[in-house]
Amino acid sequence: MLKVGLTGGIGAGKSEVSRLLVECGAVLIDADRIAREVVAPGTPGLAAVVDAFGEEVLAGDGSLDRPRLGSIVFSDPEKLAVLNSIVHPLVGARSRELEQAAAEDAVVVHDVPLLTENGLAPLYDVVVVVDADPATQLDRLVRLRGMTEEDARARMAAQATRERRREIADIVIDNDVPLERLERRVREVWAELVRRARSSGE
């Protein structure tokens, strides 16, 4: 098994790269998706978040109001640290369960937005960073996700710098390119990951 950490700044296009890797044959473990699962209604995770931040972070149906919570934590590093201390251990435990269920010869891609920020690079055999110019990230967040420019800049500022992400990368995927070039680059990266998986299993 080859354990791959996939990361990139918000709006860099990491989700598109993970989708393409799955098409190639990767087993994807999506930390964001798991983070939503562990704070679903009725979970201990959601109860802990409400204990920490109050019932104002709940939507009318009892689910977590993620935009409301985001507006509270992304402008306050201490509150963000509290949220992370609740969610990250739960995500880590579920990720390990999913990894253990994968085939022995699998290329397992962990999609981890905060891999750089949380010093998680040593957990993976290979770290792949999806990189884009900050202006491209900002444009995508405002134009495609409907964020205000202020909110988008705050989310970007709360993450590691582009330089820090590139420092930990074993492989960089440039996503300031048209989709067909991105697809070609992802296929090249997949071939390299398969080669590494085979050599590690010999």
Protein Blocks (a to p, Z undefined) as FASTA:
>chain_A
ZZddddddehilpmmmmmmmmmnopacddfklmmmmmmgghiaklmmmmmmnojklpcfk
opacfklmmmmmmmomklmmmmmmmmmmmmmmmmmmmmmmpcfkbccddddfklmmnopm
mmpmbdcdddddfklmmmmmmmmnopafklmmmmmmmpccfklmmmmpmbdcdfkbcfkl
mmmmmmmmmmmmmmmmmmmmZZ
